[in-house]
Amino acid sequence: MDRNWAILLITVSSLFAAQPAWGGQHHRGFISVSRYHDVPPSPHKSVEIGNFYFRKGAYRGALSRFREAIRTDSDYAPAYLGLGEVYEKMGRDRRALEAYETYLNDLPSDRDAEGAKGAHKAIARLKRQLAAEPHRSPPLKTSPSSAPRY
């Protein structure tokens, strides 16, 4: 009987002593993998997921992902383009206008020319809509330094 208890004790203690194959950390006998959940996705990946949500009509999910991309890299222009599109679909014209203007200010080069054309059209359309609303004042012209950061 003592031999069986010794084998059981050795088996149980070896379960808690072994290193996990995926590189997790031990903490008082338990495996902690929380360090893998603390790393936010890249801005590119967040925008990619945001675009997926946007195409599915899940605007709140898309908004969350575009904001996540901006928190990760506040100069990542495609996140502002997506943010502008989502705000426009949600009827938040003033915020959409600000996001589009920030997008154009943050463009590193002309490689995103197609997106910039769409943003220019959206800005013109939103300015017309906001000017036509009697209870709202026309949008303020913002400089790149005073543009809001989301």
N, C-alpha and C positions, 0 to 999 in steps of 0.2 A: 504494500500500500504506500509506503514512503517513497518508493521508486516512481510510482505513478504521479504523485504530487510534485516530485522534483522535475519530472518531464513536463508537466503542465506549467510549472513556474518558469522553466527555461523557455518554453514555447511562447508564453504570454510576454515575457520580458523581451524576447527577441523581436516581437512585432513592434514594440515601441522604440527599439534601438536601431532598427534598420533605416537607412536613408531612402527616401522615396526616389523613384527613378526620374521624375520630372523636375527635381531640384527644389522642391518645397523645403520649408524650414520646420524643425521640430520645436514645439513649445510645450514643455511639461508633458511630454508623451503624446501630444496631438500634433498633427501636421497643419501648418499655417501657410496658406497660399494667398494671403491678402495682398502681398506685394505685387501680384499679377493684376489685381483689380484697381490699383492706384495709378496706373499709367493710362493717361487719356489717349484716344486715337489721334493720329496726325490730323492736321487741318484738312488735308486732301481727302482723307478717309471720312471725316465728319461731313464734308460737303457732298461727297459721293452718296453717303447714306441719306443726307438731307434731301438731295435731288430725288432719290428713290421715294422717300415719303411724299415729296411734293407731287411727283407724277401719280401717286396713288390717291392724292387728295387729302392726305393726313397732314394738314398744315401745322398743327401744333407740334407734331413730331419733327417736321422739317425745321420749324422755327428753333426748336431746342438744339438740333444738330448744327445749324448755322451759327447760333450763339456759342456753342461749344467750340467750333472752329475759330471763332473770333477770340474767345478766351485763351485758346492755345497760342494763336498767332494773330495779333490785332492788325497786322498789315497784310493779311491774306485776302486779296481782292475778290476772288470768286465767292467767298463767304458773304461778302456784302451784296454781291449780285443776287445770290440766292435769298438773302434776307429781304432785299427789295421786292423780289417776286412774291415771296410769301406774304409780306405786309400788304402788298397790292391786292392779292387774292382775298385777304382777310378784311379789306376795306379800310386799312389804316394808311391812308394816302400820304400823310405828312411824314410818317416814319419810313414809308417806302421811298419817298423822295430823298430823304436824308441818307438812306442806305445806298441808293443809286449814285448820289453825288459822292459819297465816300468811296464807293467802288471806282468811280472814274478818277478820283484823286490818288488812289492807291495802286493804280495800274502801273506795273513796272516797265512795260513796253507796249508796242502796237500789236503784239502777237495775239491779244484777245480782242482784235478789232471787231469781230462779229458780235461779241457780247457788248462791246462798247456802243455799237450802233443801236442795239436794242435798248441799252440803258439811256442813251440820248433821247430816243423816241419816248420811252416811258417817262423820263423827266419832263419833257415837253407836254405830254398828255396829262400828267399829274398836276403840273403848274396850272394848266387850263382848268382842270376840274376844281382845284383849290381856289382859284381866282373867281370861279363862277358861284361858289358857295357864299351867300351873303353873311352868314354868321361867323365865318372864319376870316382871319386876316391873310393876305397873300404870304407865301413862304418867304422867309428871310434868306438872303444870300449869305452862305457861310464860307469862310475861308478854310483851307485845309487844317490849320491849327485849331480852329474852333469847332470843327465838325465833331459831332458826338461819337463817342466810342461805345459800342454796344457791349 
